[in-house]
Amino acid sequence: MKSKLTLVQMQDGFALTYSSGLAASYAALVFYKPKRIAITEGYHGCHAMIEVYLKAAPHVKIIKLDDDFESGDLCWLETPLNPTGESRSIQYYANKYMHTLISSTATKYFGGHSDLLAGVLVVRTKEEWDTEWLHKIVLTPEGQTFDGVPGGILTQVWHSSLQAKDARGFDPSVQMTGGWNATFSIELSKAQYAAWFPHSLEYFTPATSLGGVESLAEYRYSWDPTSNPRAVRISIGVEDLDDLKADIRQALKHLVQVRISDPLTEVKLI
């Protein structure tokens, strides 16, 4: 109950908590019953969850985020984008699609530790909350009571703090006043460097991020062939910042030395 009251004050709406972010996301689809879903790249789990929903609702169409709006459309706006970290203007899409609901990444950004797996939906009215609450009881159980709520090598870096104003004049720094996202991606010059990079780090664990105190680095292409084969997803934990920066530098220097000593070296994951 305390977590819901806190979320109500933060989000200016009516909050519900779920056992996971995907449970909250599925609940949103069941609630809105969209004719079309406007979505772009983003968290692969949400895309997989939408695929599951489409098995029960095969008539639903997937469109691009900036396609023309029609009655019955659901805009699925993820910002900052996972895994690359770009930010999009919430206000622009809220105006375009008449925004009514917020889904929050409670696992990482509300919990901040490995003792939390949770999802949050915030709706505008008590009537919407009542309907969602009934759906939740049937479909998606709530988080457990012990959960902690509230509680030459390198070619590109994607992060919302590096974005310039877009064509609409959107500036991420105006929207993200509470701080920048801890998850972002970098692009290396070759796929084999990207595959090796997470395993060349000492403070970072080569794994995907679910939220935690530890810093993680992931070569997503190893299991998702639709991903950029030269990209590495990085999730920052609570270790000392200087240690993390030094770790990234030594890993990049190591790859530079490999390239100089044997430019034809092929790096493969075992």
VOSEDO-229525 format. One record per residue (C-alpha): residue number from 1; residue in one letter; y, z, x. Coordinates in steps of 0.1 Angstrom, whole numbers. Example, Ala and Ser with C-alpha at 12.3 -4.5 7.8 and 13.67 -1.06 7.14 Angstrom:
// residues 2
<nr: 1&rest: A&c2: -45&c3: 78&c1: 123>
<nr: 2&rest: S&c2: -11&c3: 71&c1: 137>
This chain:
// residues 270
<nr: 1&rest: M&c2: 0&c3: 0&c1: 0>
<nr: 2&rest: K&c2: 24&c3: 8&c1: 28>
<nr: 3&rest: S&c2: 19&c3: -26&c1: 43>
<nr: 4&rest: K&c2: 27&c3: -43&c1: 10>
<nr: 5&rest: L&c2: 59&c3: -23&c1: 6>
<nr: 6&rest: T&c2: 70&c3: -32&c1: 41>
<nr: 7&rest: L&c2: 63&c3: -69&c1: 35>
<nr: 8&rest: V&c2: 82&c3: -68&c1: 2>
<nr: 9&rest: Q&c2: 113&c3: -55&c1: 20>
<nr: 10&rest: M&c2: 110&c3: -80&c1: 48>
<nr: 11&rest: Q&c2: 103&c3: -111&c1: 27>
<nr: 12&rest: D&c2: 123&c3: -103&c1: -5>
<nr: 13&rest: G&c2: 93&c3: -111&c1: -28>
<nr: 14&rest: F&c2: 60&c3: -97&c1: -40>
<nr: 15&rest: A&c2: 33&c3: -95&c1: -13>
<nr: 16&rest: L&c2: -5&c3: -96&c1: -13>
<nr: 17&rest: T&c2: -27&c3: -90&c1: 17>
<nr: 18&rest: Y&c2: -61&c3: -107&c1: 24>
<nr: 19&rest: S&c2: -90&c3: -103&c1: 47>
<nr: 20&rest: S&c2: -79&c3: -132&c1: 68>
<nr: 21&rest: G&c2: -52&c3: -159&c1: 70>
<nr: 22&rest: L&c2: -77&c3: -186&c1: 58>
<nr: 23&rest: A&c2: -85&c3: -164&c1: 28>
<nr: 24&rest: A&c2: -48&c3: -162&c1: 20>
<nr: 25&rest: S&c2: -44&c3: -200&c1: 25>
<nr: 26&rest: Y&c2: -74&c3: -208&c1: 2>
<nr: 27&rest: A&c2: -59&c3: -184&c1: -25>
<nr: 28&rest: A&c2: -27&c3: -204&c1: -23>
<nr: 29&rest: L&c2: -45&c3: -237&c1: -31>
<nr: 30&rest: V&c2: -64&c3: -221&c1: -60>
<nr: 31&rest: F&c2: -31&c3: -207&c1: -74>
<nr: 32&rest: Y&c2: -11&c3: -240&c1: -72>
<nr: 33&rest: K&c2: -39&c3: -265&c1: -80>
<nr: 34&rest: P&c2: -19&c3: -293&c1: -63>
<nr: 35&rest: K&c2: -23&c3: -330&c1: -71>
<nr: 36&rest: R&c2: -13&c3: -339&c1: -35>
<nr: 37&rest: I&c2: -10&c3: -318&c1: -3>
<nr: 38&rest: A&c2: 18&c3: -328&c1: 21>
<nr: 39&rest: I&c2: 8&c3: -316&c1: 56>
<nr: 40&rest: T&c2: 11&c3: -326&c1: 93>
<nr: 41&rest: E&c2: -7&c3: -315&c1: 124>
<nr: 42&rest: G&c2: -13&c3: -277&c1: 128>
<nr: 43&rest: Y&c2: -39&c3: -250&c1: 129>
<nr: 44&rest: H&c2: -73&c3: -266&c1: 127>
<nr: 45&rest: G&c2: -86&c3: -238&c1: 105>
<nr: 46&rest: C&c2: -62&c3: -246&c1: 77>
<nr: 47&rest: H&c2: -72&c3: -283&c1: 79>
<nr: 48&rest: A&c2: -109&c3: -273&c1: 77>
<nr: 49&rest: M&c2: -101&c3: -249&c1: 48>
<nr: 50&rest: I&c2: -84&c3: -278&c1: 29>
<nr: 51&rest: E&c2: -115&c3: -299&c1: 35>
<nr: 52&rest: V&c2: -136&c3: -272&c1: 18>
<nr: 53&rest: Y&c2: -111&c3: -271&c1: -11>
<nr: 54&rest: L&c2: -113&c3: -309&c1: -15>
<nr: 55&rest: K&c2: -151&c3: -306&c1: -21>
<nr: 56&rest: A&c2: -142&c3: -288&c1: -53>
<nr: 57&rest: A&c2: -112&c3: -309&c1: -60>
<nr: 58&rest: P&c2: -119&c3: -344&c1: -47>
<nr: 59&rest: H&c2: -90&c3: -359&c1: -67>
<nr: 60&rest: V&c2: -65&c3: -342&c1: -45>
<nr: 61&rest: K&c2: -48&c3: -366&c1: -20>
<nr: 62&rest: I&c2: -34&c3: -358&c1: 15>
<nr: 63&rest: I&c2: 0&c3: -372&c1: 23>
<nr: 64&rest: K&c2: 24&c3: -368&c1: 52>
<nr: 65&rest: L&c2: 49&c3: -340&c1: 53>
<nr: 66&rest: D&c2: 79&c3: -363&c1: 50>
<nr: 67&rest: D&c2: 66&c3: -386&c1: 22>
<nr: 68&rest: D&c2: 85&c3: -388&c1: -11>
<nr: 69&rest: F&c2: 80&c3: -357&c1: -32>
<nr: 70&rest: E&c2: 64&c3: -359&c1: -67>
<nr: 71&rest: S&c2: 57&c3: -333&c1: -93>
<nr: 72&rest: G&c2: 26&c3: -314&c1: -85>
<nr: 73&rest: D&c2: 28&c3: -318&c1: -48>
<nr: 74&rest: L&c2: 22&c3: -289&c1: -24>
<nr: 75&rest: C&c2: 41&c3: -289&c1: 9>
<nr: 76&rest: W&c2: 21&c3: -271&c1: 36>
<nr: 77&rest: L&c2: 47&c3: -263&c1: 62>
<nr: 78&rest: E&c2: 35&c3: -247&c1: 94>
<nr: 79&rest: T&c2: 62&c3: -235&c1: 118>
<nr: 80&rest: P&c2: 61&c3: -230&c1: 147>
<nr: 81&rest: L&c2: 33&c3: -256&c1: 149>
<nr: 82&rest: N&c2: 0&c3: -246&c1: 163>
<nr: 83&rest: P&c2: -9&c3: -254&c1: 190>
<nr: 84&rest: T&c2: 21&c3: -272&c1: 204>
<nr: 85&rest: G&c2: 48&c3: -247&c1: 192>
<nr: 86&rest: E&c2: 75&c3: -270&c1: 177>
<nr: 87&rest: S&c2: 96&c3: -255&c1: 150>
<nr: 88&rest: R&c2: 106&c3: -271&c1: 117>
<nr: 89&rest: S&c2: 134&c3: -263&c1: 93>
<nr: 90&rest: I&c2: 121&c3: -241&c1: 66>
<nr: 91&rest: Q&c2: 153&c3: -245&c1: 46>
<nr: 92&rest: Y&c2: 151&c3: -283&c1: 46>
<nr: 93&rest: Y&c2: 115&c3: -284&c1: 32>
<nr: 94&rest: A&c2: 122&c3: -255&c1: 8>
<nr: 95&rest: N&c2: 150&c3: -275&c1: -7>
<nr: 96&rest: K&c2: 128&c3: -307&c1: -9>
<nr: 97&rest: Y&c2: 97&c3: -291&c1: -24>
<nr: 98&rest: M&c2: 113&c3: -261&c1: -42>
<nr: 99&rest: H&c2: 96&c3: -235&c1: -21>
<nr: 100&rest: T&c2: 79&c3: -206&c1: -39>
<nr: 101&rest: L&c2: 55&c3: -190&c1: -15>
<nr: 102&rest: I&c2: 52&c3: -177&c1: 21>
<nr: 103&rest: S&c2: 20&c3: -173&c1: 40>
<nr: 104&rest: S&c2: 23&c3: -152&c1: 72>
<nr: 105&rest: T&c2: 1&c3: -151&c1: 103>
<nr: 106&rest: A&c2: -6&c3: -114&c1: 101>
<nr: 107&rest: T&c2: -34&c3: -115&c1: 127>
<nr: 108&rest: K&c2: -12&c3: -123&c1: 156>
<nr: 109&rest: Y&c2: 24&c3: -117&c1: 147>
<nr: 110&rest: F&c2: 21&c3: -86&c1: 125>
<nr: 111&rest: G&c2: -7&c3: -69&c1: 142>
<nr: 112&rest: G&c2: -2&c3: -79&c1: 178>
<nr: 113&rest: H&c2: -35&c3: -63&c1: 188>
<nr: 114&rest: S&c2: -72&c3: -71&c1: 186>
<nr: 115&rest: D&c2: -78&c3: -46&c1: 158>
<nr: 116&rest: L&c2: -63&c3: -67&c1: 131>
<nr: 117&rest: L&c2: -76&c3: -97&c1: 111>
<nr: 118&rest: A&c2: -54&c3: -103&c1: 80>
<nr: 119&rest: G&c2: -35&c3: -128&c1: 59>
<nr: 120&rest: V&c2: -4&c3: -124&c1: 37>
<nr: 121&rest: L&c2: 10&c3: -142&c1: 8>
<nr: 122&rest: V&c2: 45&c3: -135&c1: -6>
<nr: 123&rest: V&c2: 54&c3: -149&c1: -40>
<nr: 124&rest: R&c2: 88&c3: -149&c1: -58>
<nr: 125&rest: T&c2: 80&c3: -133&c1: -92>
<nr: 126&rest: K&c2: 59&c3: -104&c1: -105>
<nr: 127&rest: E&c2: 41&c3: -128&c1: -129>
<nr: 128&rest: E&c2: 30&c3: -149&c1: -99>
<nr: 129&rest: W&c2: 18&c3: -118&c1: -81>
<nr: 130&rest: D&c2: -2&c3: -107&c1: -112>
<nr: 131&rest: T&c2: -20&c3: -141&c1: -113>
<nr: 132&rest: E&c2: -27&c3: -141&c1: -75>
<nr: 133&rest: W&c2: -39&c3: -105&c1: -76>
<nr: 134&rest: L&c2: -66&c3: -115&c1: -102>
<nr: 135&rest: H&c2: -76&c3: -144&c1: -81>
<nr: 136&rest: K&c2: -78&c3: -122&c1: -50>
<nr: 137&rest: I&c2: -101&c3: -97&c1: -67>
<nr: 138&rest: V&c2: -126&c3: -125&c1: -76>
<nr: 139&rest: L&c2: -123&c3: -148&c1: -46>
<nr: 140&rest: T&c2: -108&c3: -132&c1: -15>
<nr: 141&rest: P&c2: -112&c3: -95&c1: -6>
<nr: 142&rest: E&c2: -85&c3: -75&c1: 10>
<nr: 143&rest: G&c2: -82&c3: -64&c1: 46>
<nr: 144&rest: Q&c2: -101&c3: -32&c1: 55>
<nr: 145&rest: T&c2: -84&c3: 2&c1: 54>
<nr: 146&rest: F&c2: -87&c3: 6&c1: 92>
<nr: 147&rest: D&c2: -68&c3: -26&c1: 99>
<nr: 148&rest: G&c2: -36&c3: -20&c1: 118>
<nr: 149&rest: V&c2: -9&c3: -31&c1: 93>
<nr: 150&rest: P&c2: 19&c3: -26&c1: 99>
<nr: 151&rest: G&c2: 13&c3: -18&c1: 134>
<nr: 152&rest: G&c2: 30&c3: -339&c1: 390>
<nr: 153&rest: I&c2: 2&c3: -318&c1: 374>
<nr: 154&rest: L&c2: 23&c3: -305&c1: 346>
<nr: 155&rest: T&c2: 40&c3: -332&c1: 326>
<nr: 156&rest: Q&c2: 52&c3: -315&c1: 294>
<nr: 157&rest: V&c2: 57&c3: -281&c1: 278>
<nr: 158&rest: W&c2: 59&c3: -278&c1: 240>
<nr: 159&rest: H&c2: 78&c3: -248&c1: 227>
<nr: 160&rest: S&c2: 103&c3: -242&c1: 200>
<nr: 161&rest: S&c2: 128&c3: -227&c1: 224>
<nr: 162&rest: L&c2: 130&c3: -260&c1: 242>
<nr: 163&rest: Q&c2: 138&c3: -281&c1: 211>
<nr: 164&rest: A&c2: 172&c3: -297&c1: 208>
<nr: 165&rest: K&c2: 188&c3: -302&c1: 173>
<nr: 166&rest: D&c2: 169&c3: -328&c1: 153>
<nr: 167&rest: A&c2: 184&c3: -357&c1: 134>
<nr: 168&rest: R&c2: 191&c3: -334&c1: 104>
<nr: 169&rest: G&c2: 210&c3: -309&c1: 126>
<nr: 170&rest: F&c2: 182&c3: -283&c1: 126>
<nr: 171&rest: D&c2: 184&c3: -258&c1: 155>
<nr: 172&rest: P&c2: 153&c3: -236&c1: 159>
<nr: 173&rest: S&c2: 174&c3: -208&c1: 174>
<nr: 174&rest: V&c2: 192&c3: -203&c1: 141>
<nr: 175&rest: Q&c2: 160&c3: -199&c1: 122>
<nr: 176&rest: M&c2: 140&c3: -178&c1: 147>
<nr: 177&rest: T&c2: 164&c3: -150&c1: 152>
<nr: 178&rest: G&c2: 136&c3: -124&c1: 157>
<nr: 179&rest: G&c2: 122&c3: -141&c1: 189>
<nr: 180&rest: W&c2: 102&c3: -171&c1: 200>
<nr: 181&rest: N&c2: 66&c3: -179&c1: 193>
<nr: 182&rest: A&c2: 40&c3: -166&c1: 217>
<nr: 183&rest: T&c2: 17&c3: -196&c1: 213>
<nr: 184&rest: F&c2: 26&c3: -230&c1: 228>
<nr: 185&rest: S&c2: 10&c3: -259&c1: 247>
<nr: 186&rest: I&c2: 14&c3: -277&c1: 280>
<nr: 187&rest: E&c2: 3&c3: -312&c1: 290>
<nr: 188&rest: L&c2: -12&c3: -320&c1: 324>
<nr: 189&rest: S&c2: -12&c3: -354&c1: 341>
<nr: 190&rest: K&c2: -50&c3: -358&c1: 338>
<nr: 191&rest: A&c2: -77&c3: -347&c1: 313>
<nr: 192&rest: Q&c2: -98&c3: -332&c1: 341>
<nr: 193&rest: Y&c2: -69&c3: -310&c1: 353>
<nr: 194&rest: A&c2: -65&c3: -297&c1: 317>
<nr: 195&rest: A&c2: -102&c3: -289&c1: 315>
<nr: 196&rest: W&c2: -101&c3: -270&c1: 348>
<nr: 197&rest: F&c2: -67&c3: -252&c1: 343>
<nr: 198&rest: P&c2: -79&c3: -224&c1: 320>
<nr: 199&rest: H&c2: -107&c3: -216&c1: 344>
<nr: 200&rest: S&c2: -83&c3: -215&c1: 374>
<nr: 201&rest: L&c2: -63&c3: -186&c1: 359>
<nr: 202&rest: E&c2: -69&c3: -149&c1: 367>
<nr: 203&rest: Y&c2: -50&c3: -130&c1: 340>
<nr: 204&rest: F&c2: -56&c3: -155&c1: 312>
<nr: 205&rest: T&c2: -90&c3: -157&c1: 295>
<nr: 206&rest: P&c2: -103&c3: -192&c1: 287>
<nr: 207&rest: A&c2: -107&c3: -188&c1: 250>
<nr: 208&rest: T&c2: -90&c3: -197&c1: 217>
<nr: 209&rest: S&c2: -65&c3: -173&c1: 203>
<nr: 210&rest: L&c2: -71&c3: -150&c1: 173>
<nr: 211&rest: G&c2: -44&c3: -126&c1: 182>
<nr: 212&rest: G&c2: -47&c3: -99&c1: 208>
<nr: 213&rest: V&c2: -32&c3: -80&c1: 237>
<nr: 214&rest: E&c2: -48&c3: -104&c1: 262>
<nr: 215&rest: S&c2: -34&c3: -137&c1: 272>
<nr: 216&rest: L&c2: -55&c3: -167&c1: 265>
<nr: 217&rest: A&c2: -57&c3: -204&c1: 277>
<nr: 218&rest: E&c2: -77&c3: -230&c1: 258>
<nr: 219&rest: Y&c2: -88&c3: -265&c1: 265>
<nr: 220&rest: R&c2: -92&c3: -275&c1: 229>
<nr: 221&rest: Y&c2: -104&c3: -310&c1: 235>
<nr: 222&rest: S&c2: -138&c3: -296&c1: 247>
<nr: 223&rest: W&c2: -147&c3: -290&c1: 211>
<nr: 224&rest: D&c2: -121&c3: -309&c1: 191>
<nr: 225&rest: P&c2: -121&c3: -346&c1: 201>
<nr: 226&rest: T&c2: -90&c3: -352&c1: 179>
<nr: 227&rest: S&c2: -69&c3: -331&c1: 202>
<nr: 228&rest: N&c2: -48&c3: -343&c1: 231>
<nr: 229&rest: P&c2: -73&c3: -344&c1: 261>
<nr: 230&rest: R&c2: -45&c3: -335&c1: 285>
<nr: 231&rest: A&c2: -32&c3: -305&c1: 266>
<nr: 232&rest: V&c2: -38&c3: -268&c1: 272>
<nr: 233&rest: R&c2: -30&c3: -242&c1: 245>
<nr: 234&rest: I&c2: -16&c3: -209&c1: 258>
<nr: 235&rest: S&c2: -12&c3: -176&c1: 239>
<nr: 236&rest: I&c2: 8&c3: -149&c1: 256>
<nr: 237&rest: G&c2: -4&c3: -113&c1: 253>
<nr: 238&rest: V&c2: 12&c3: -81&c1: 265>
<nr: 239&rest: E&c2: 5&c3: -83&c1: 303>
<nr: 240&rest: D&c2: 34&c3: -81&c1: 328>
<nr: 241&rest: L&c2: 55&c3: -113&c1: 325>
<nr: 242&rest: D&c2: 58&c3: -117&c1: 363>
<nr: 243&rest: D&c2: 20&c3: -115&c1: 367>
<nr: 244&rest: L&c2: 15&c3: -141&c1: 340>
<nr: 245&rest: K&c2: 41&c3: -165&c1: 356>
<nr: 246&rest: A&c2: 26&c3: -160&c1: 390>
<nr: 247&rest: D&c2: -9&c3: -167&c1: 376>
<nr: 248&rest: I&c2: 2&c3: -200&c1: 361>
<nr: 249&rest: R&c2: 19&c3: -210&c1: 393>
<nr: 250&rest: Q&c2: -12&c3: -203&c1: 414>
<nr: 251&rest: A&c2: -34&c3: -223&c1: 390>
<nr: 252&rest: L&c2: -11&c3: -253&c1: 392>
<nr: 253&rest: K&c2: -9&c3: -251&c1: 430>
<nr: 254&rest: H&c2: -47&c3: -250&c1: 431>
<nr: 255&rest: L&c2: -48&c3: -282&c1: 410>
<nr: 256&rest: V&c2: -23&c3: -298&c1: 433>
<nr: 257&rest: Q&c2: -44&c3: -290&c1: 463>
<nr: 258&rest: V&c2: -75&c3: -304&c1: 446>
<nr: 259&rest: R&c2: -56&c3: -336&c1: 439>
<nr: 260&rest: I&c2: -44&c3: -340&c1: 475>
<nr: 261&rest: S&c2: -77&c3: -332&c1: 491>
<nr: 262&rest: D&c2: -98&c3: -354&c1: 468>
<nr: 263&rest: P&c2: -77&c3: -375&c1: 443>
<nr: 264&rest: L&c2: -109&c3: -389&c1: 428>
<nr: 265&rest: T&c2: -124&c3: -355&c1: 419>
<nr: 266&rest: E&c2: -137&c3: -353&c1: 384>
<nr: 267&rest: V&c2: -137&c3: -319&c1: 368>
<nr: 268&rest: K&c2: -162&c3: -312&c1: 340>
<nr: 269&rest: L&c2: -168&c3: -281&c1: 319>
<nr: 270&rest: I&c2: -204&c3: -267&c1: 321>
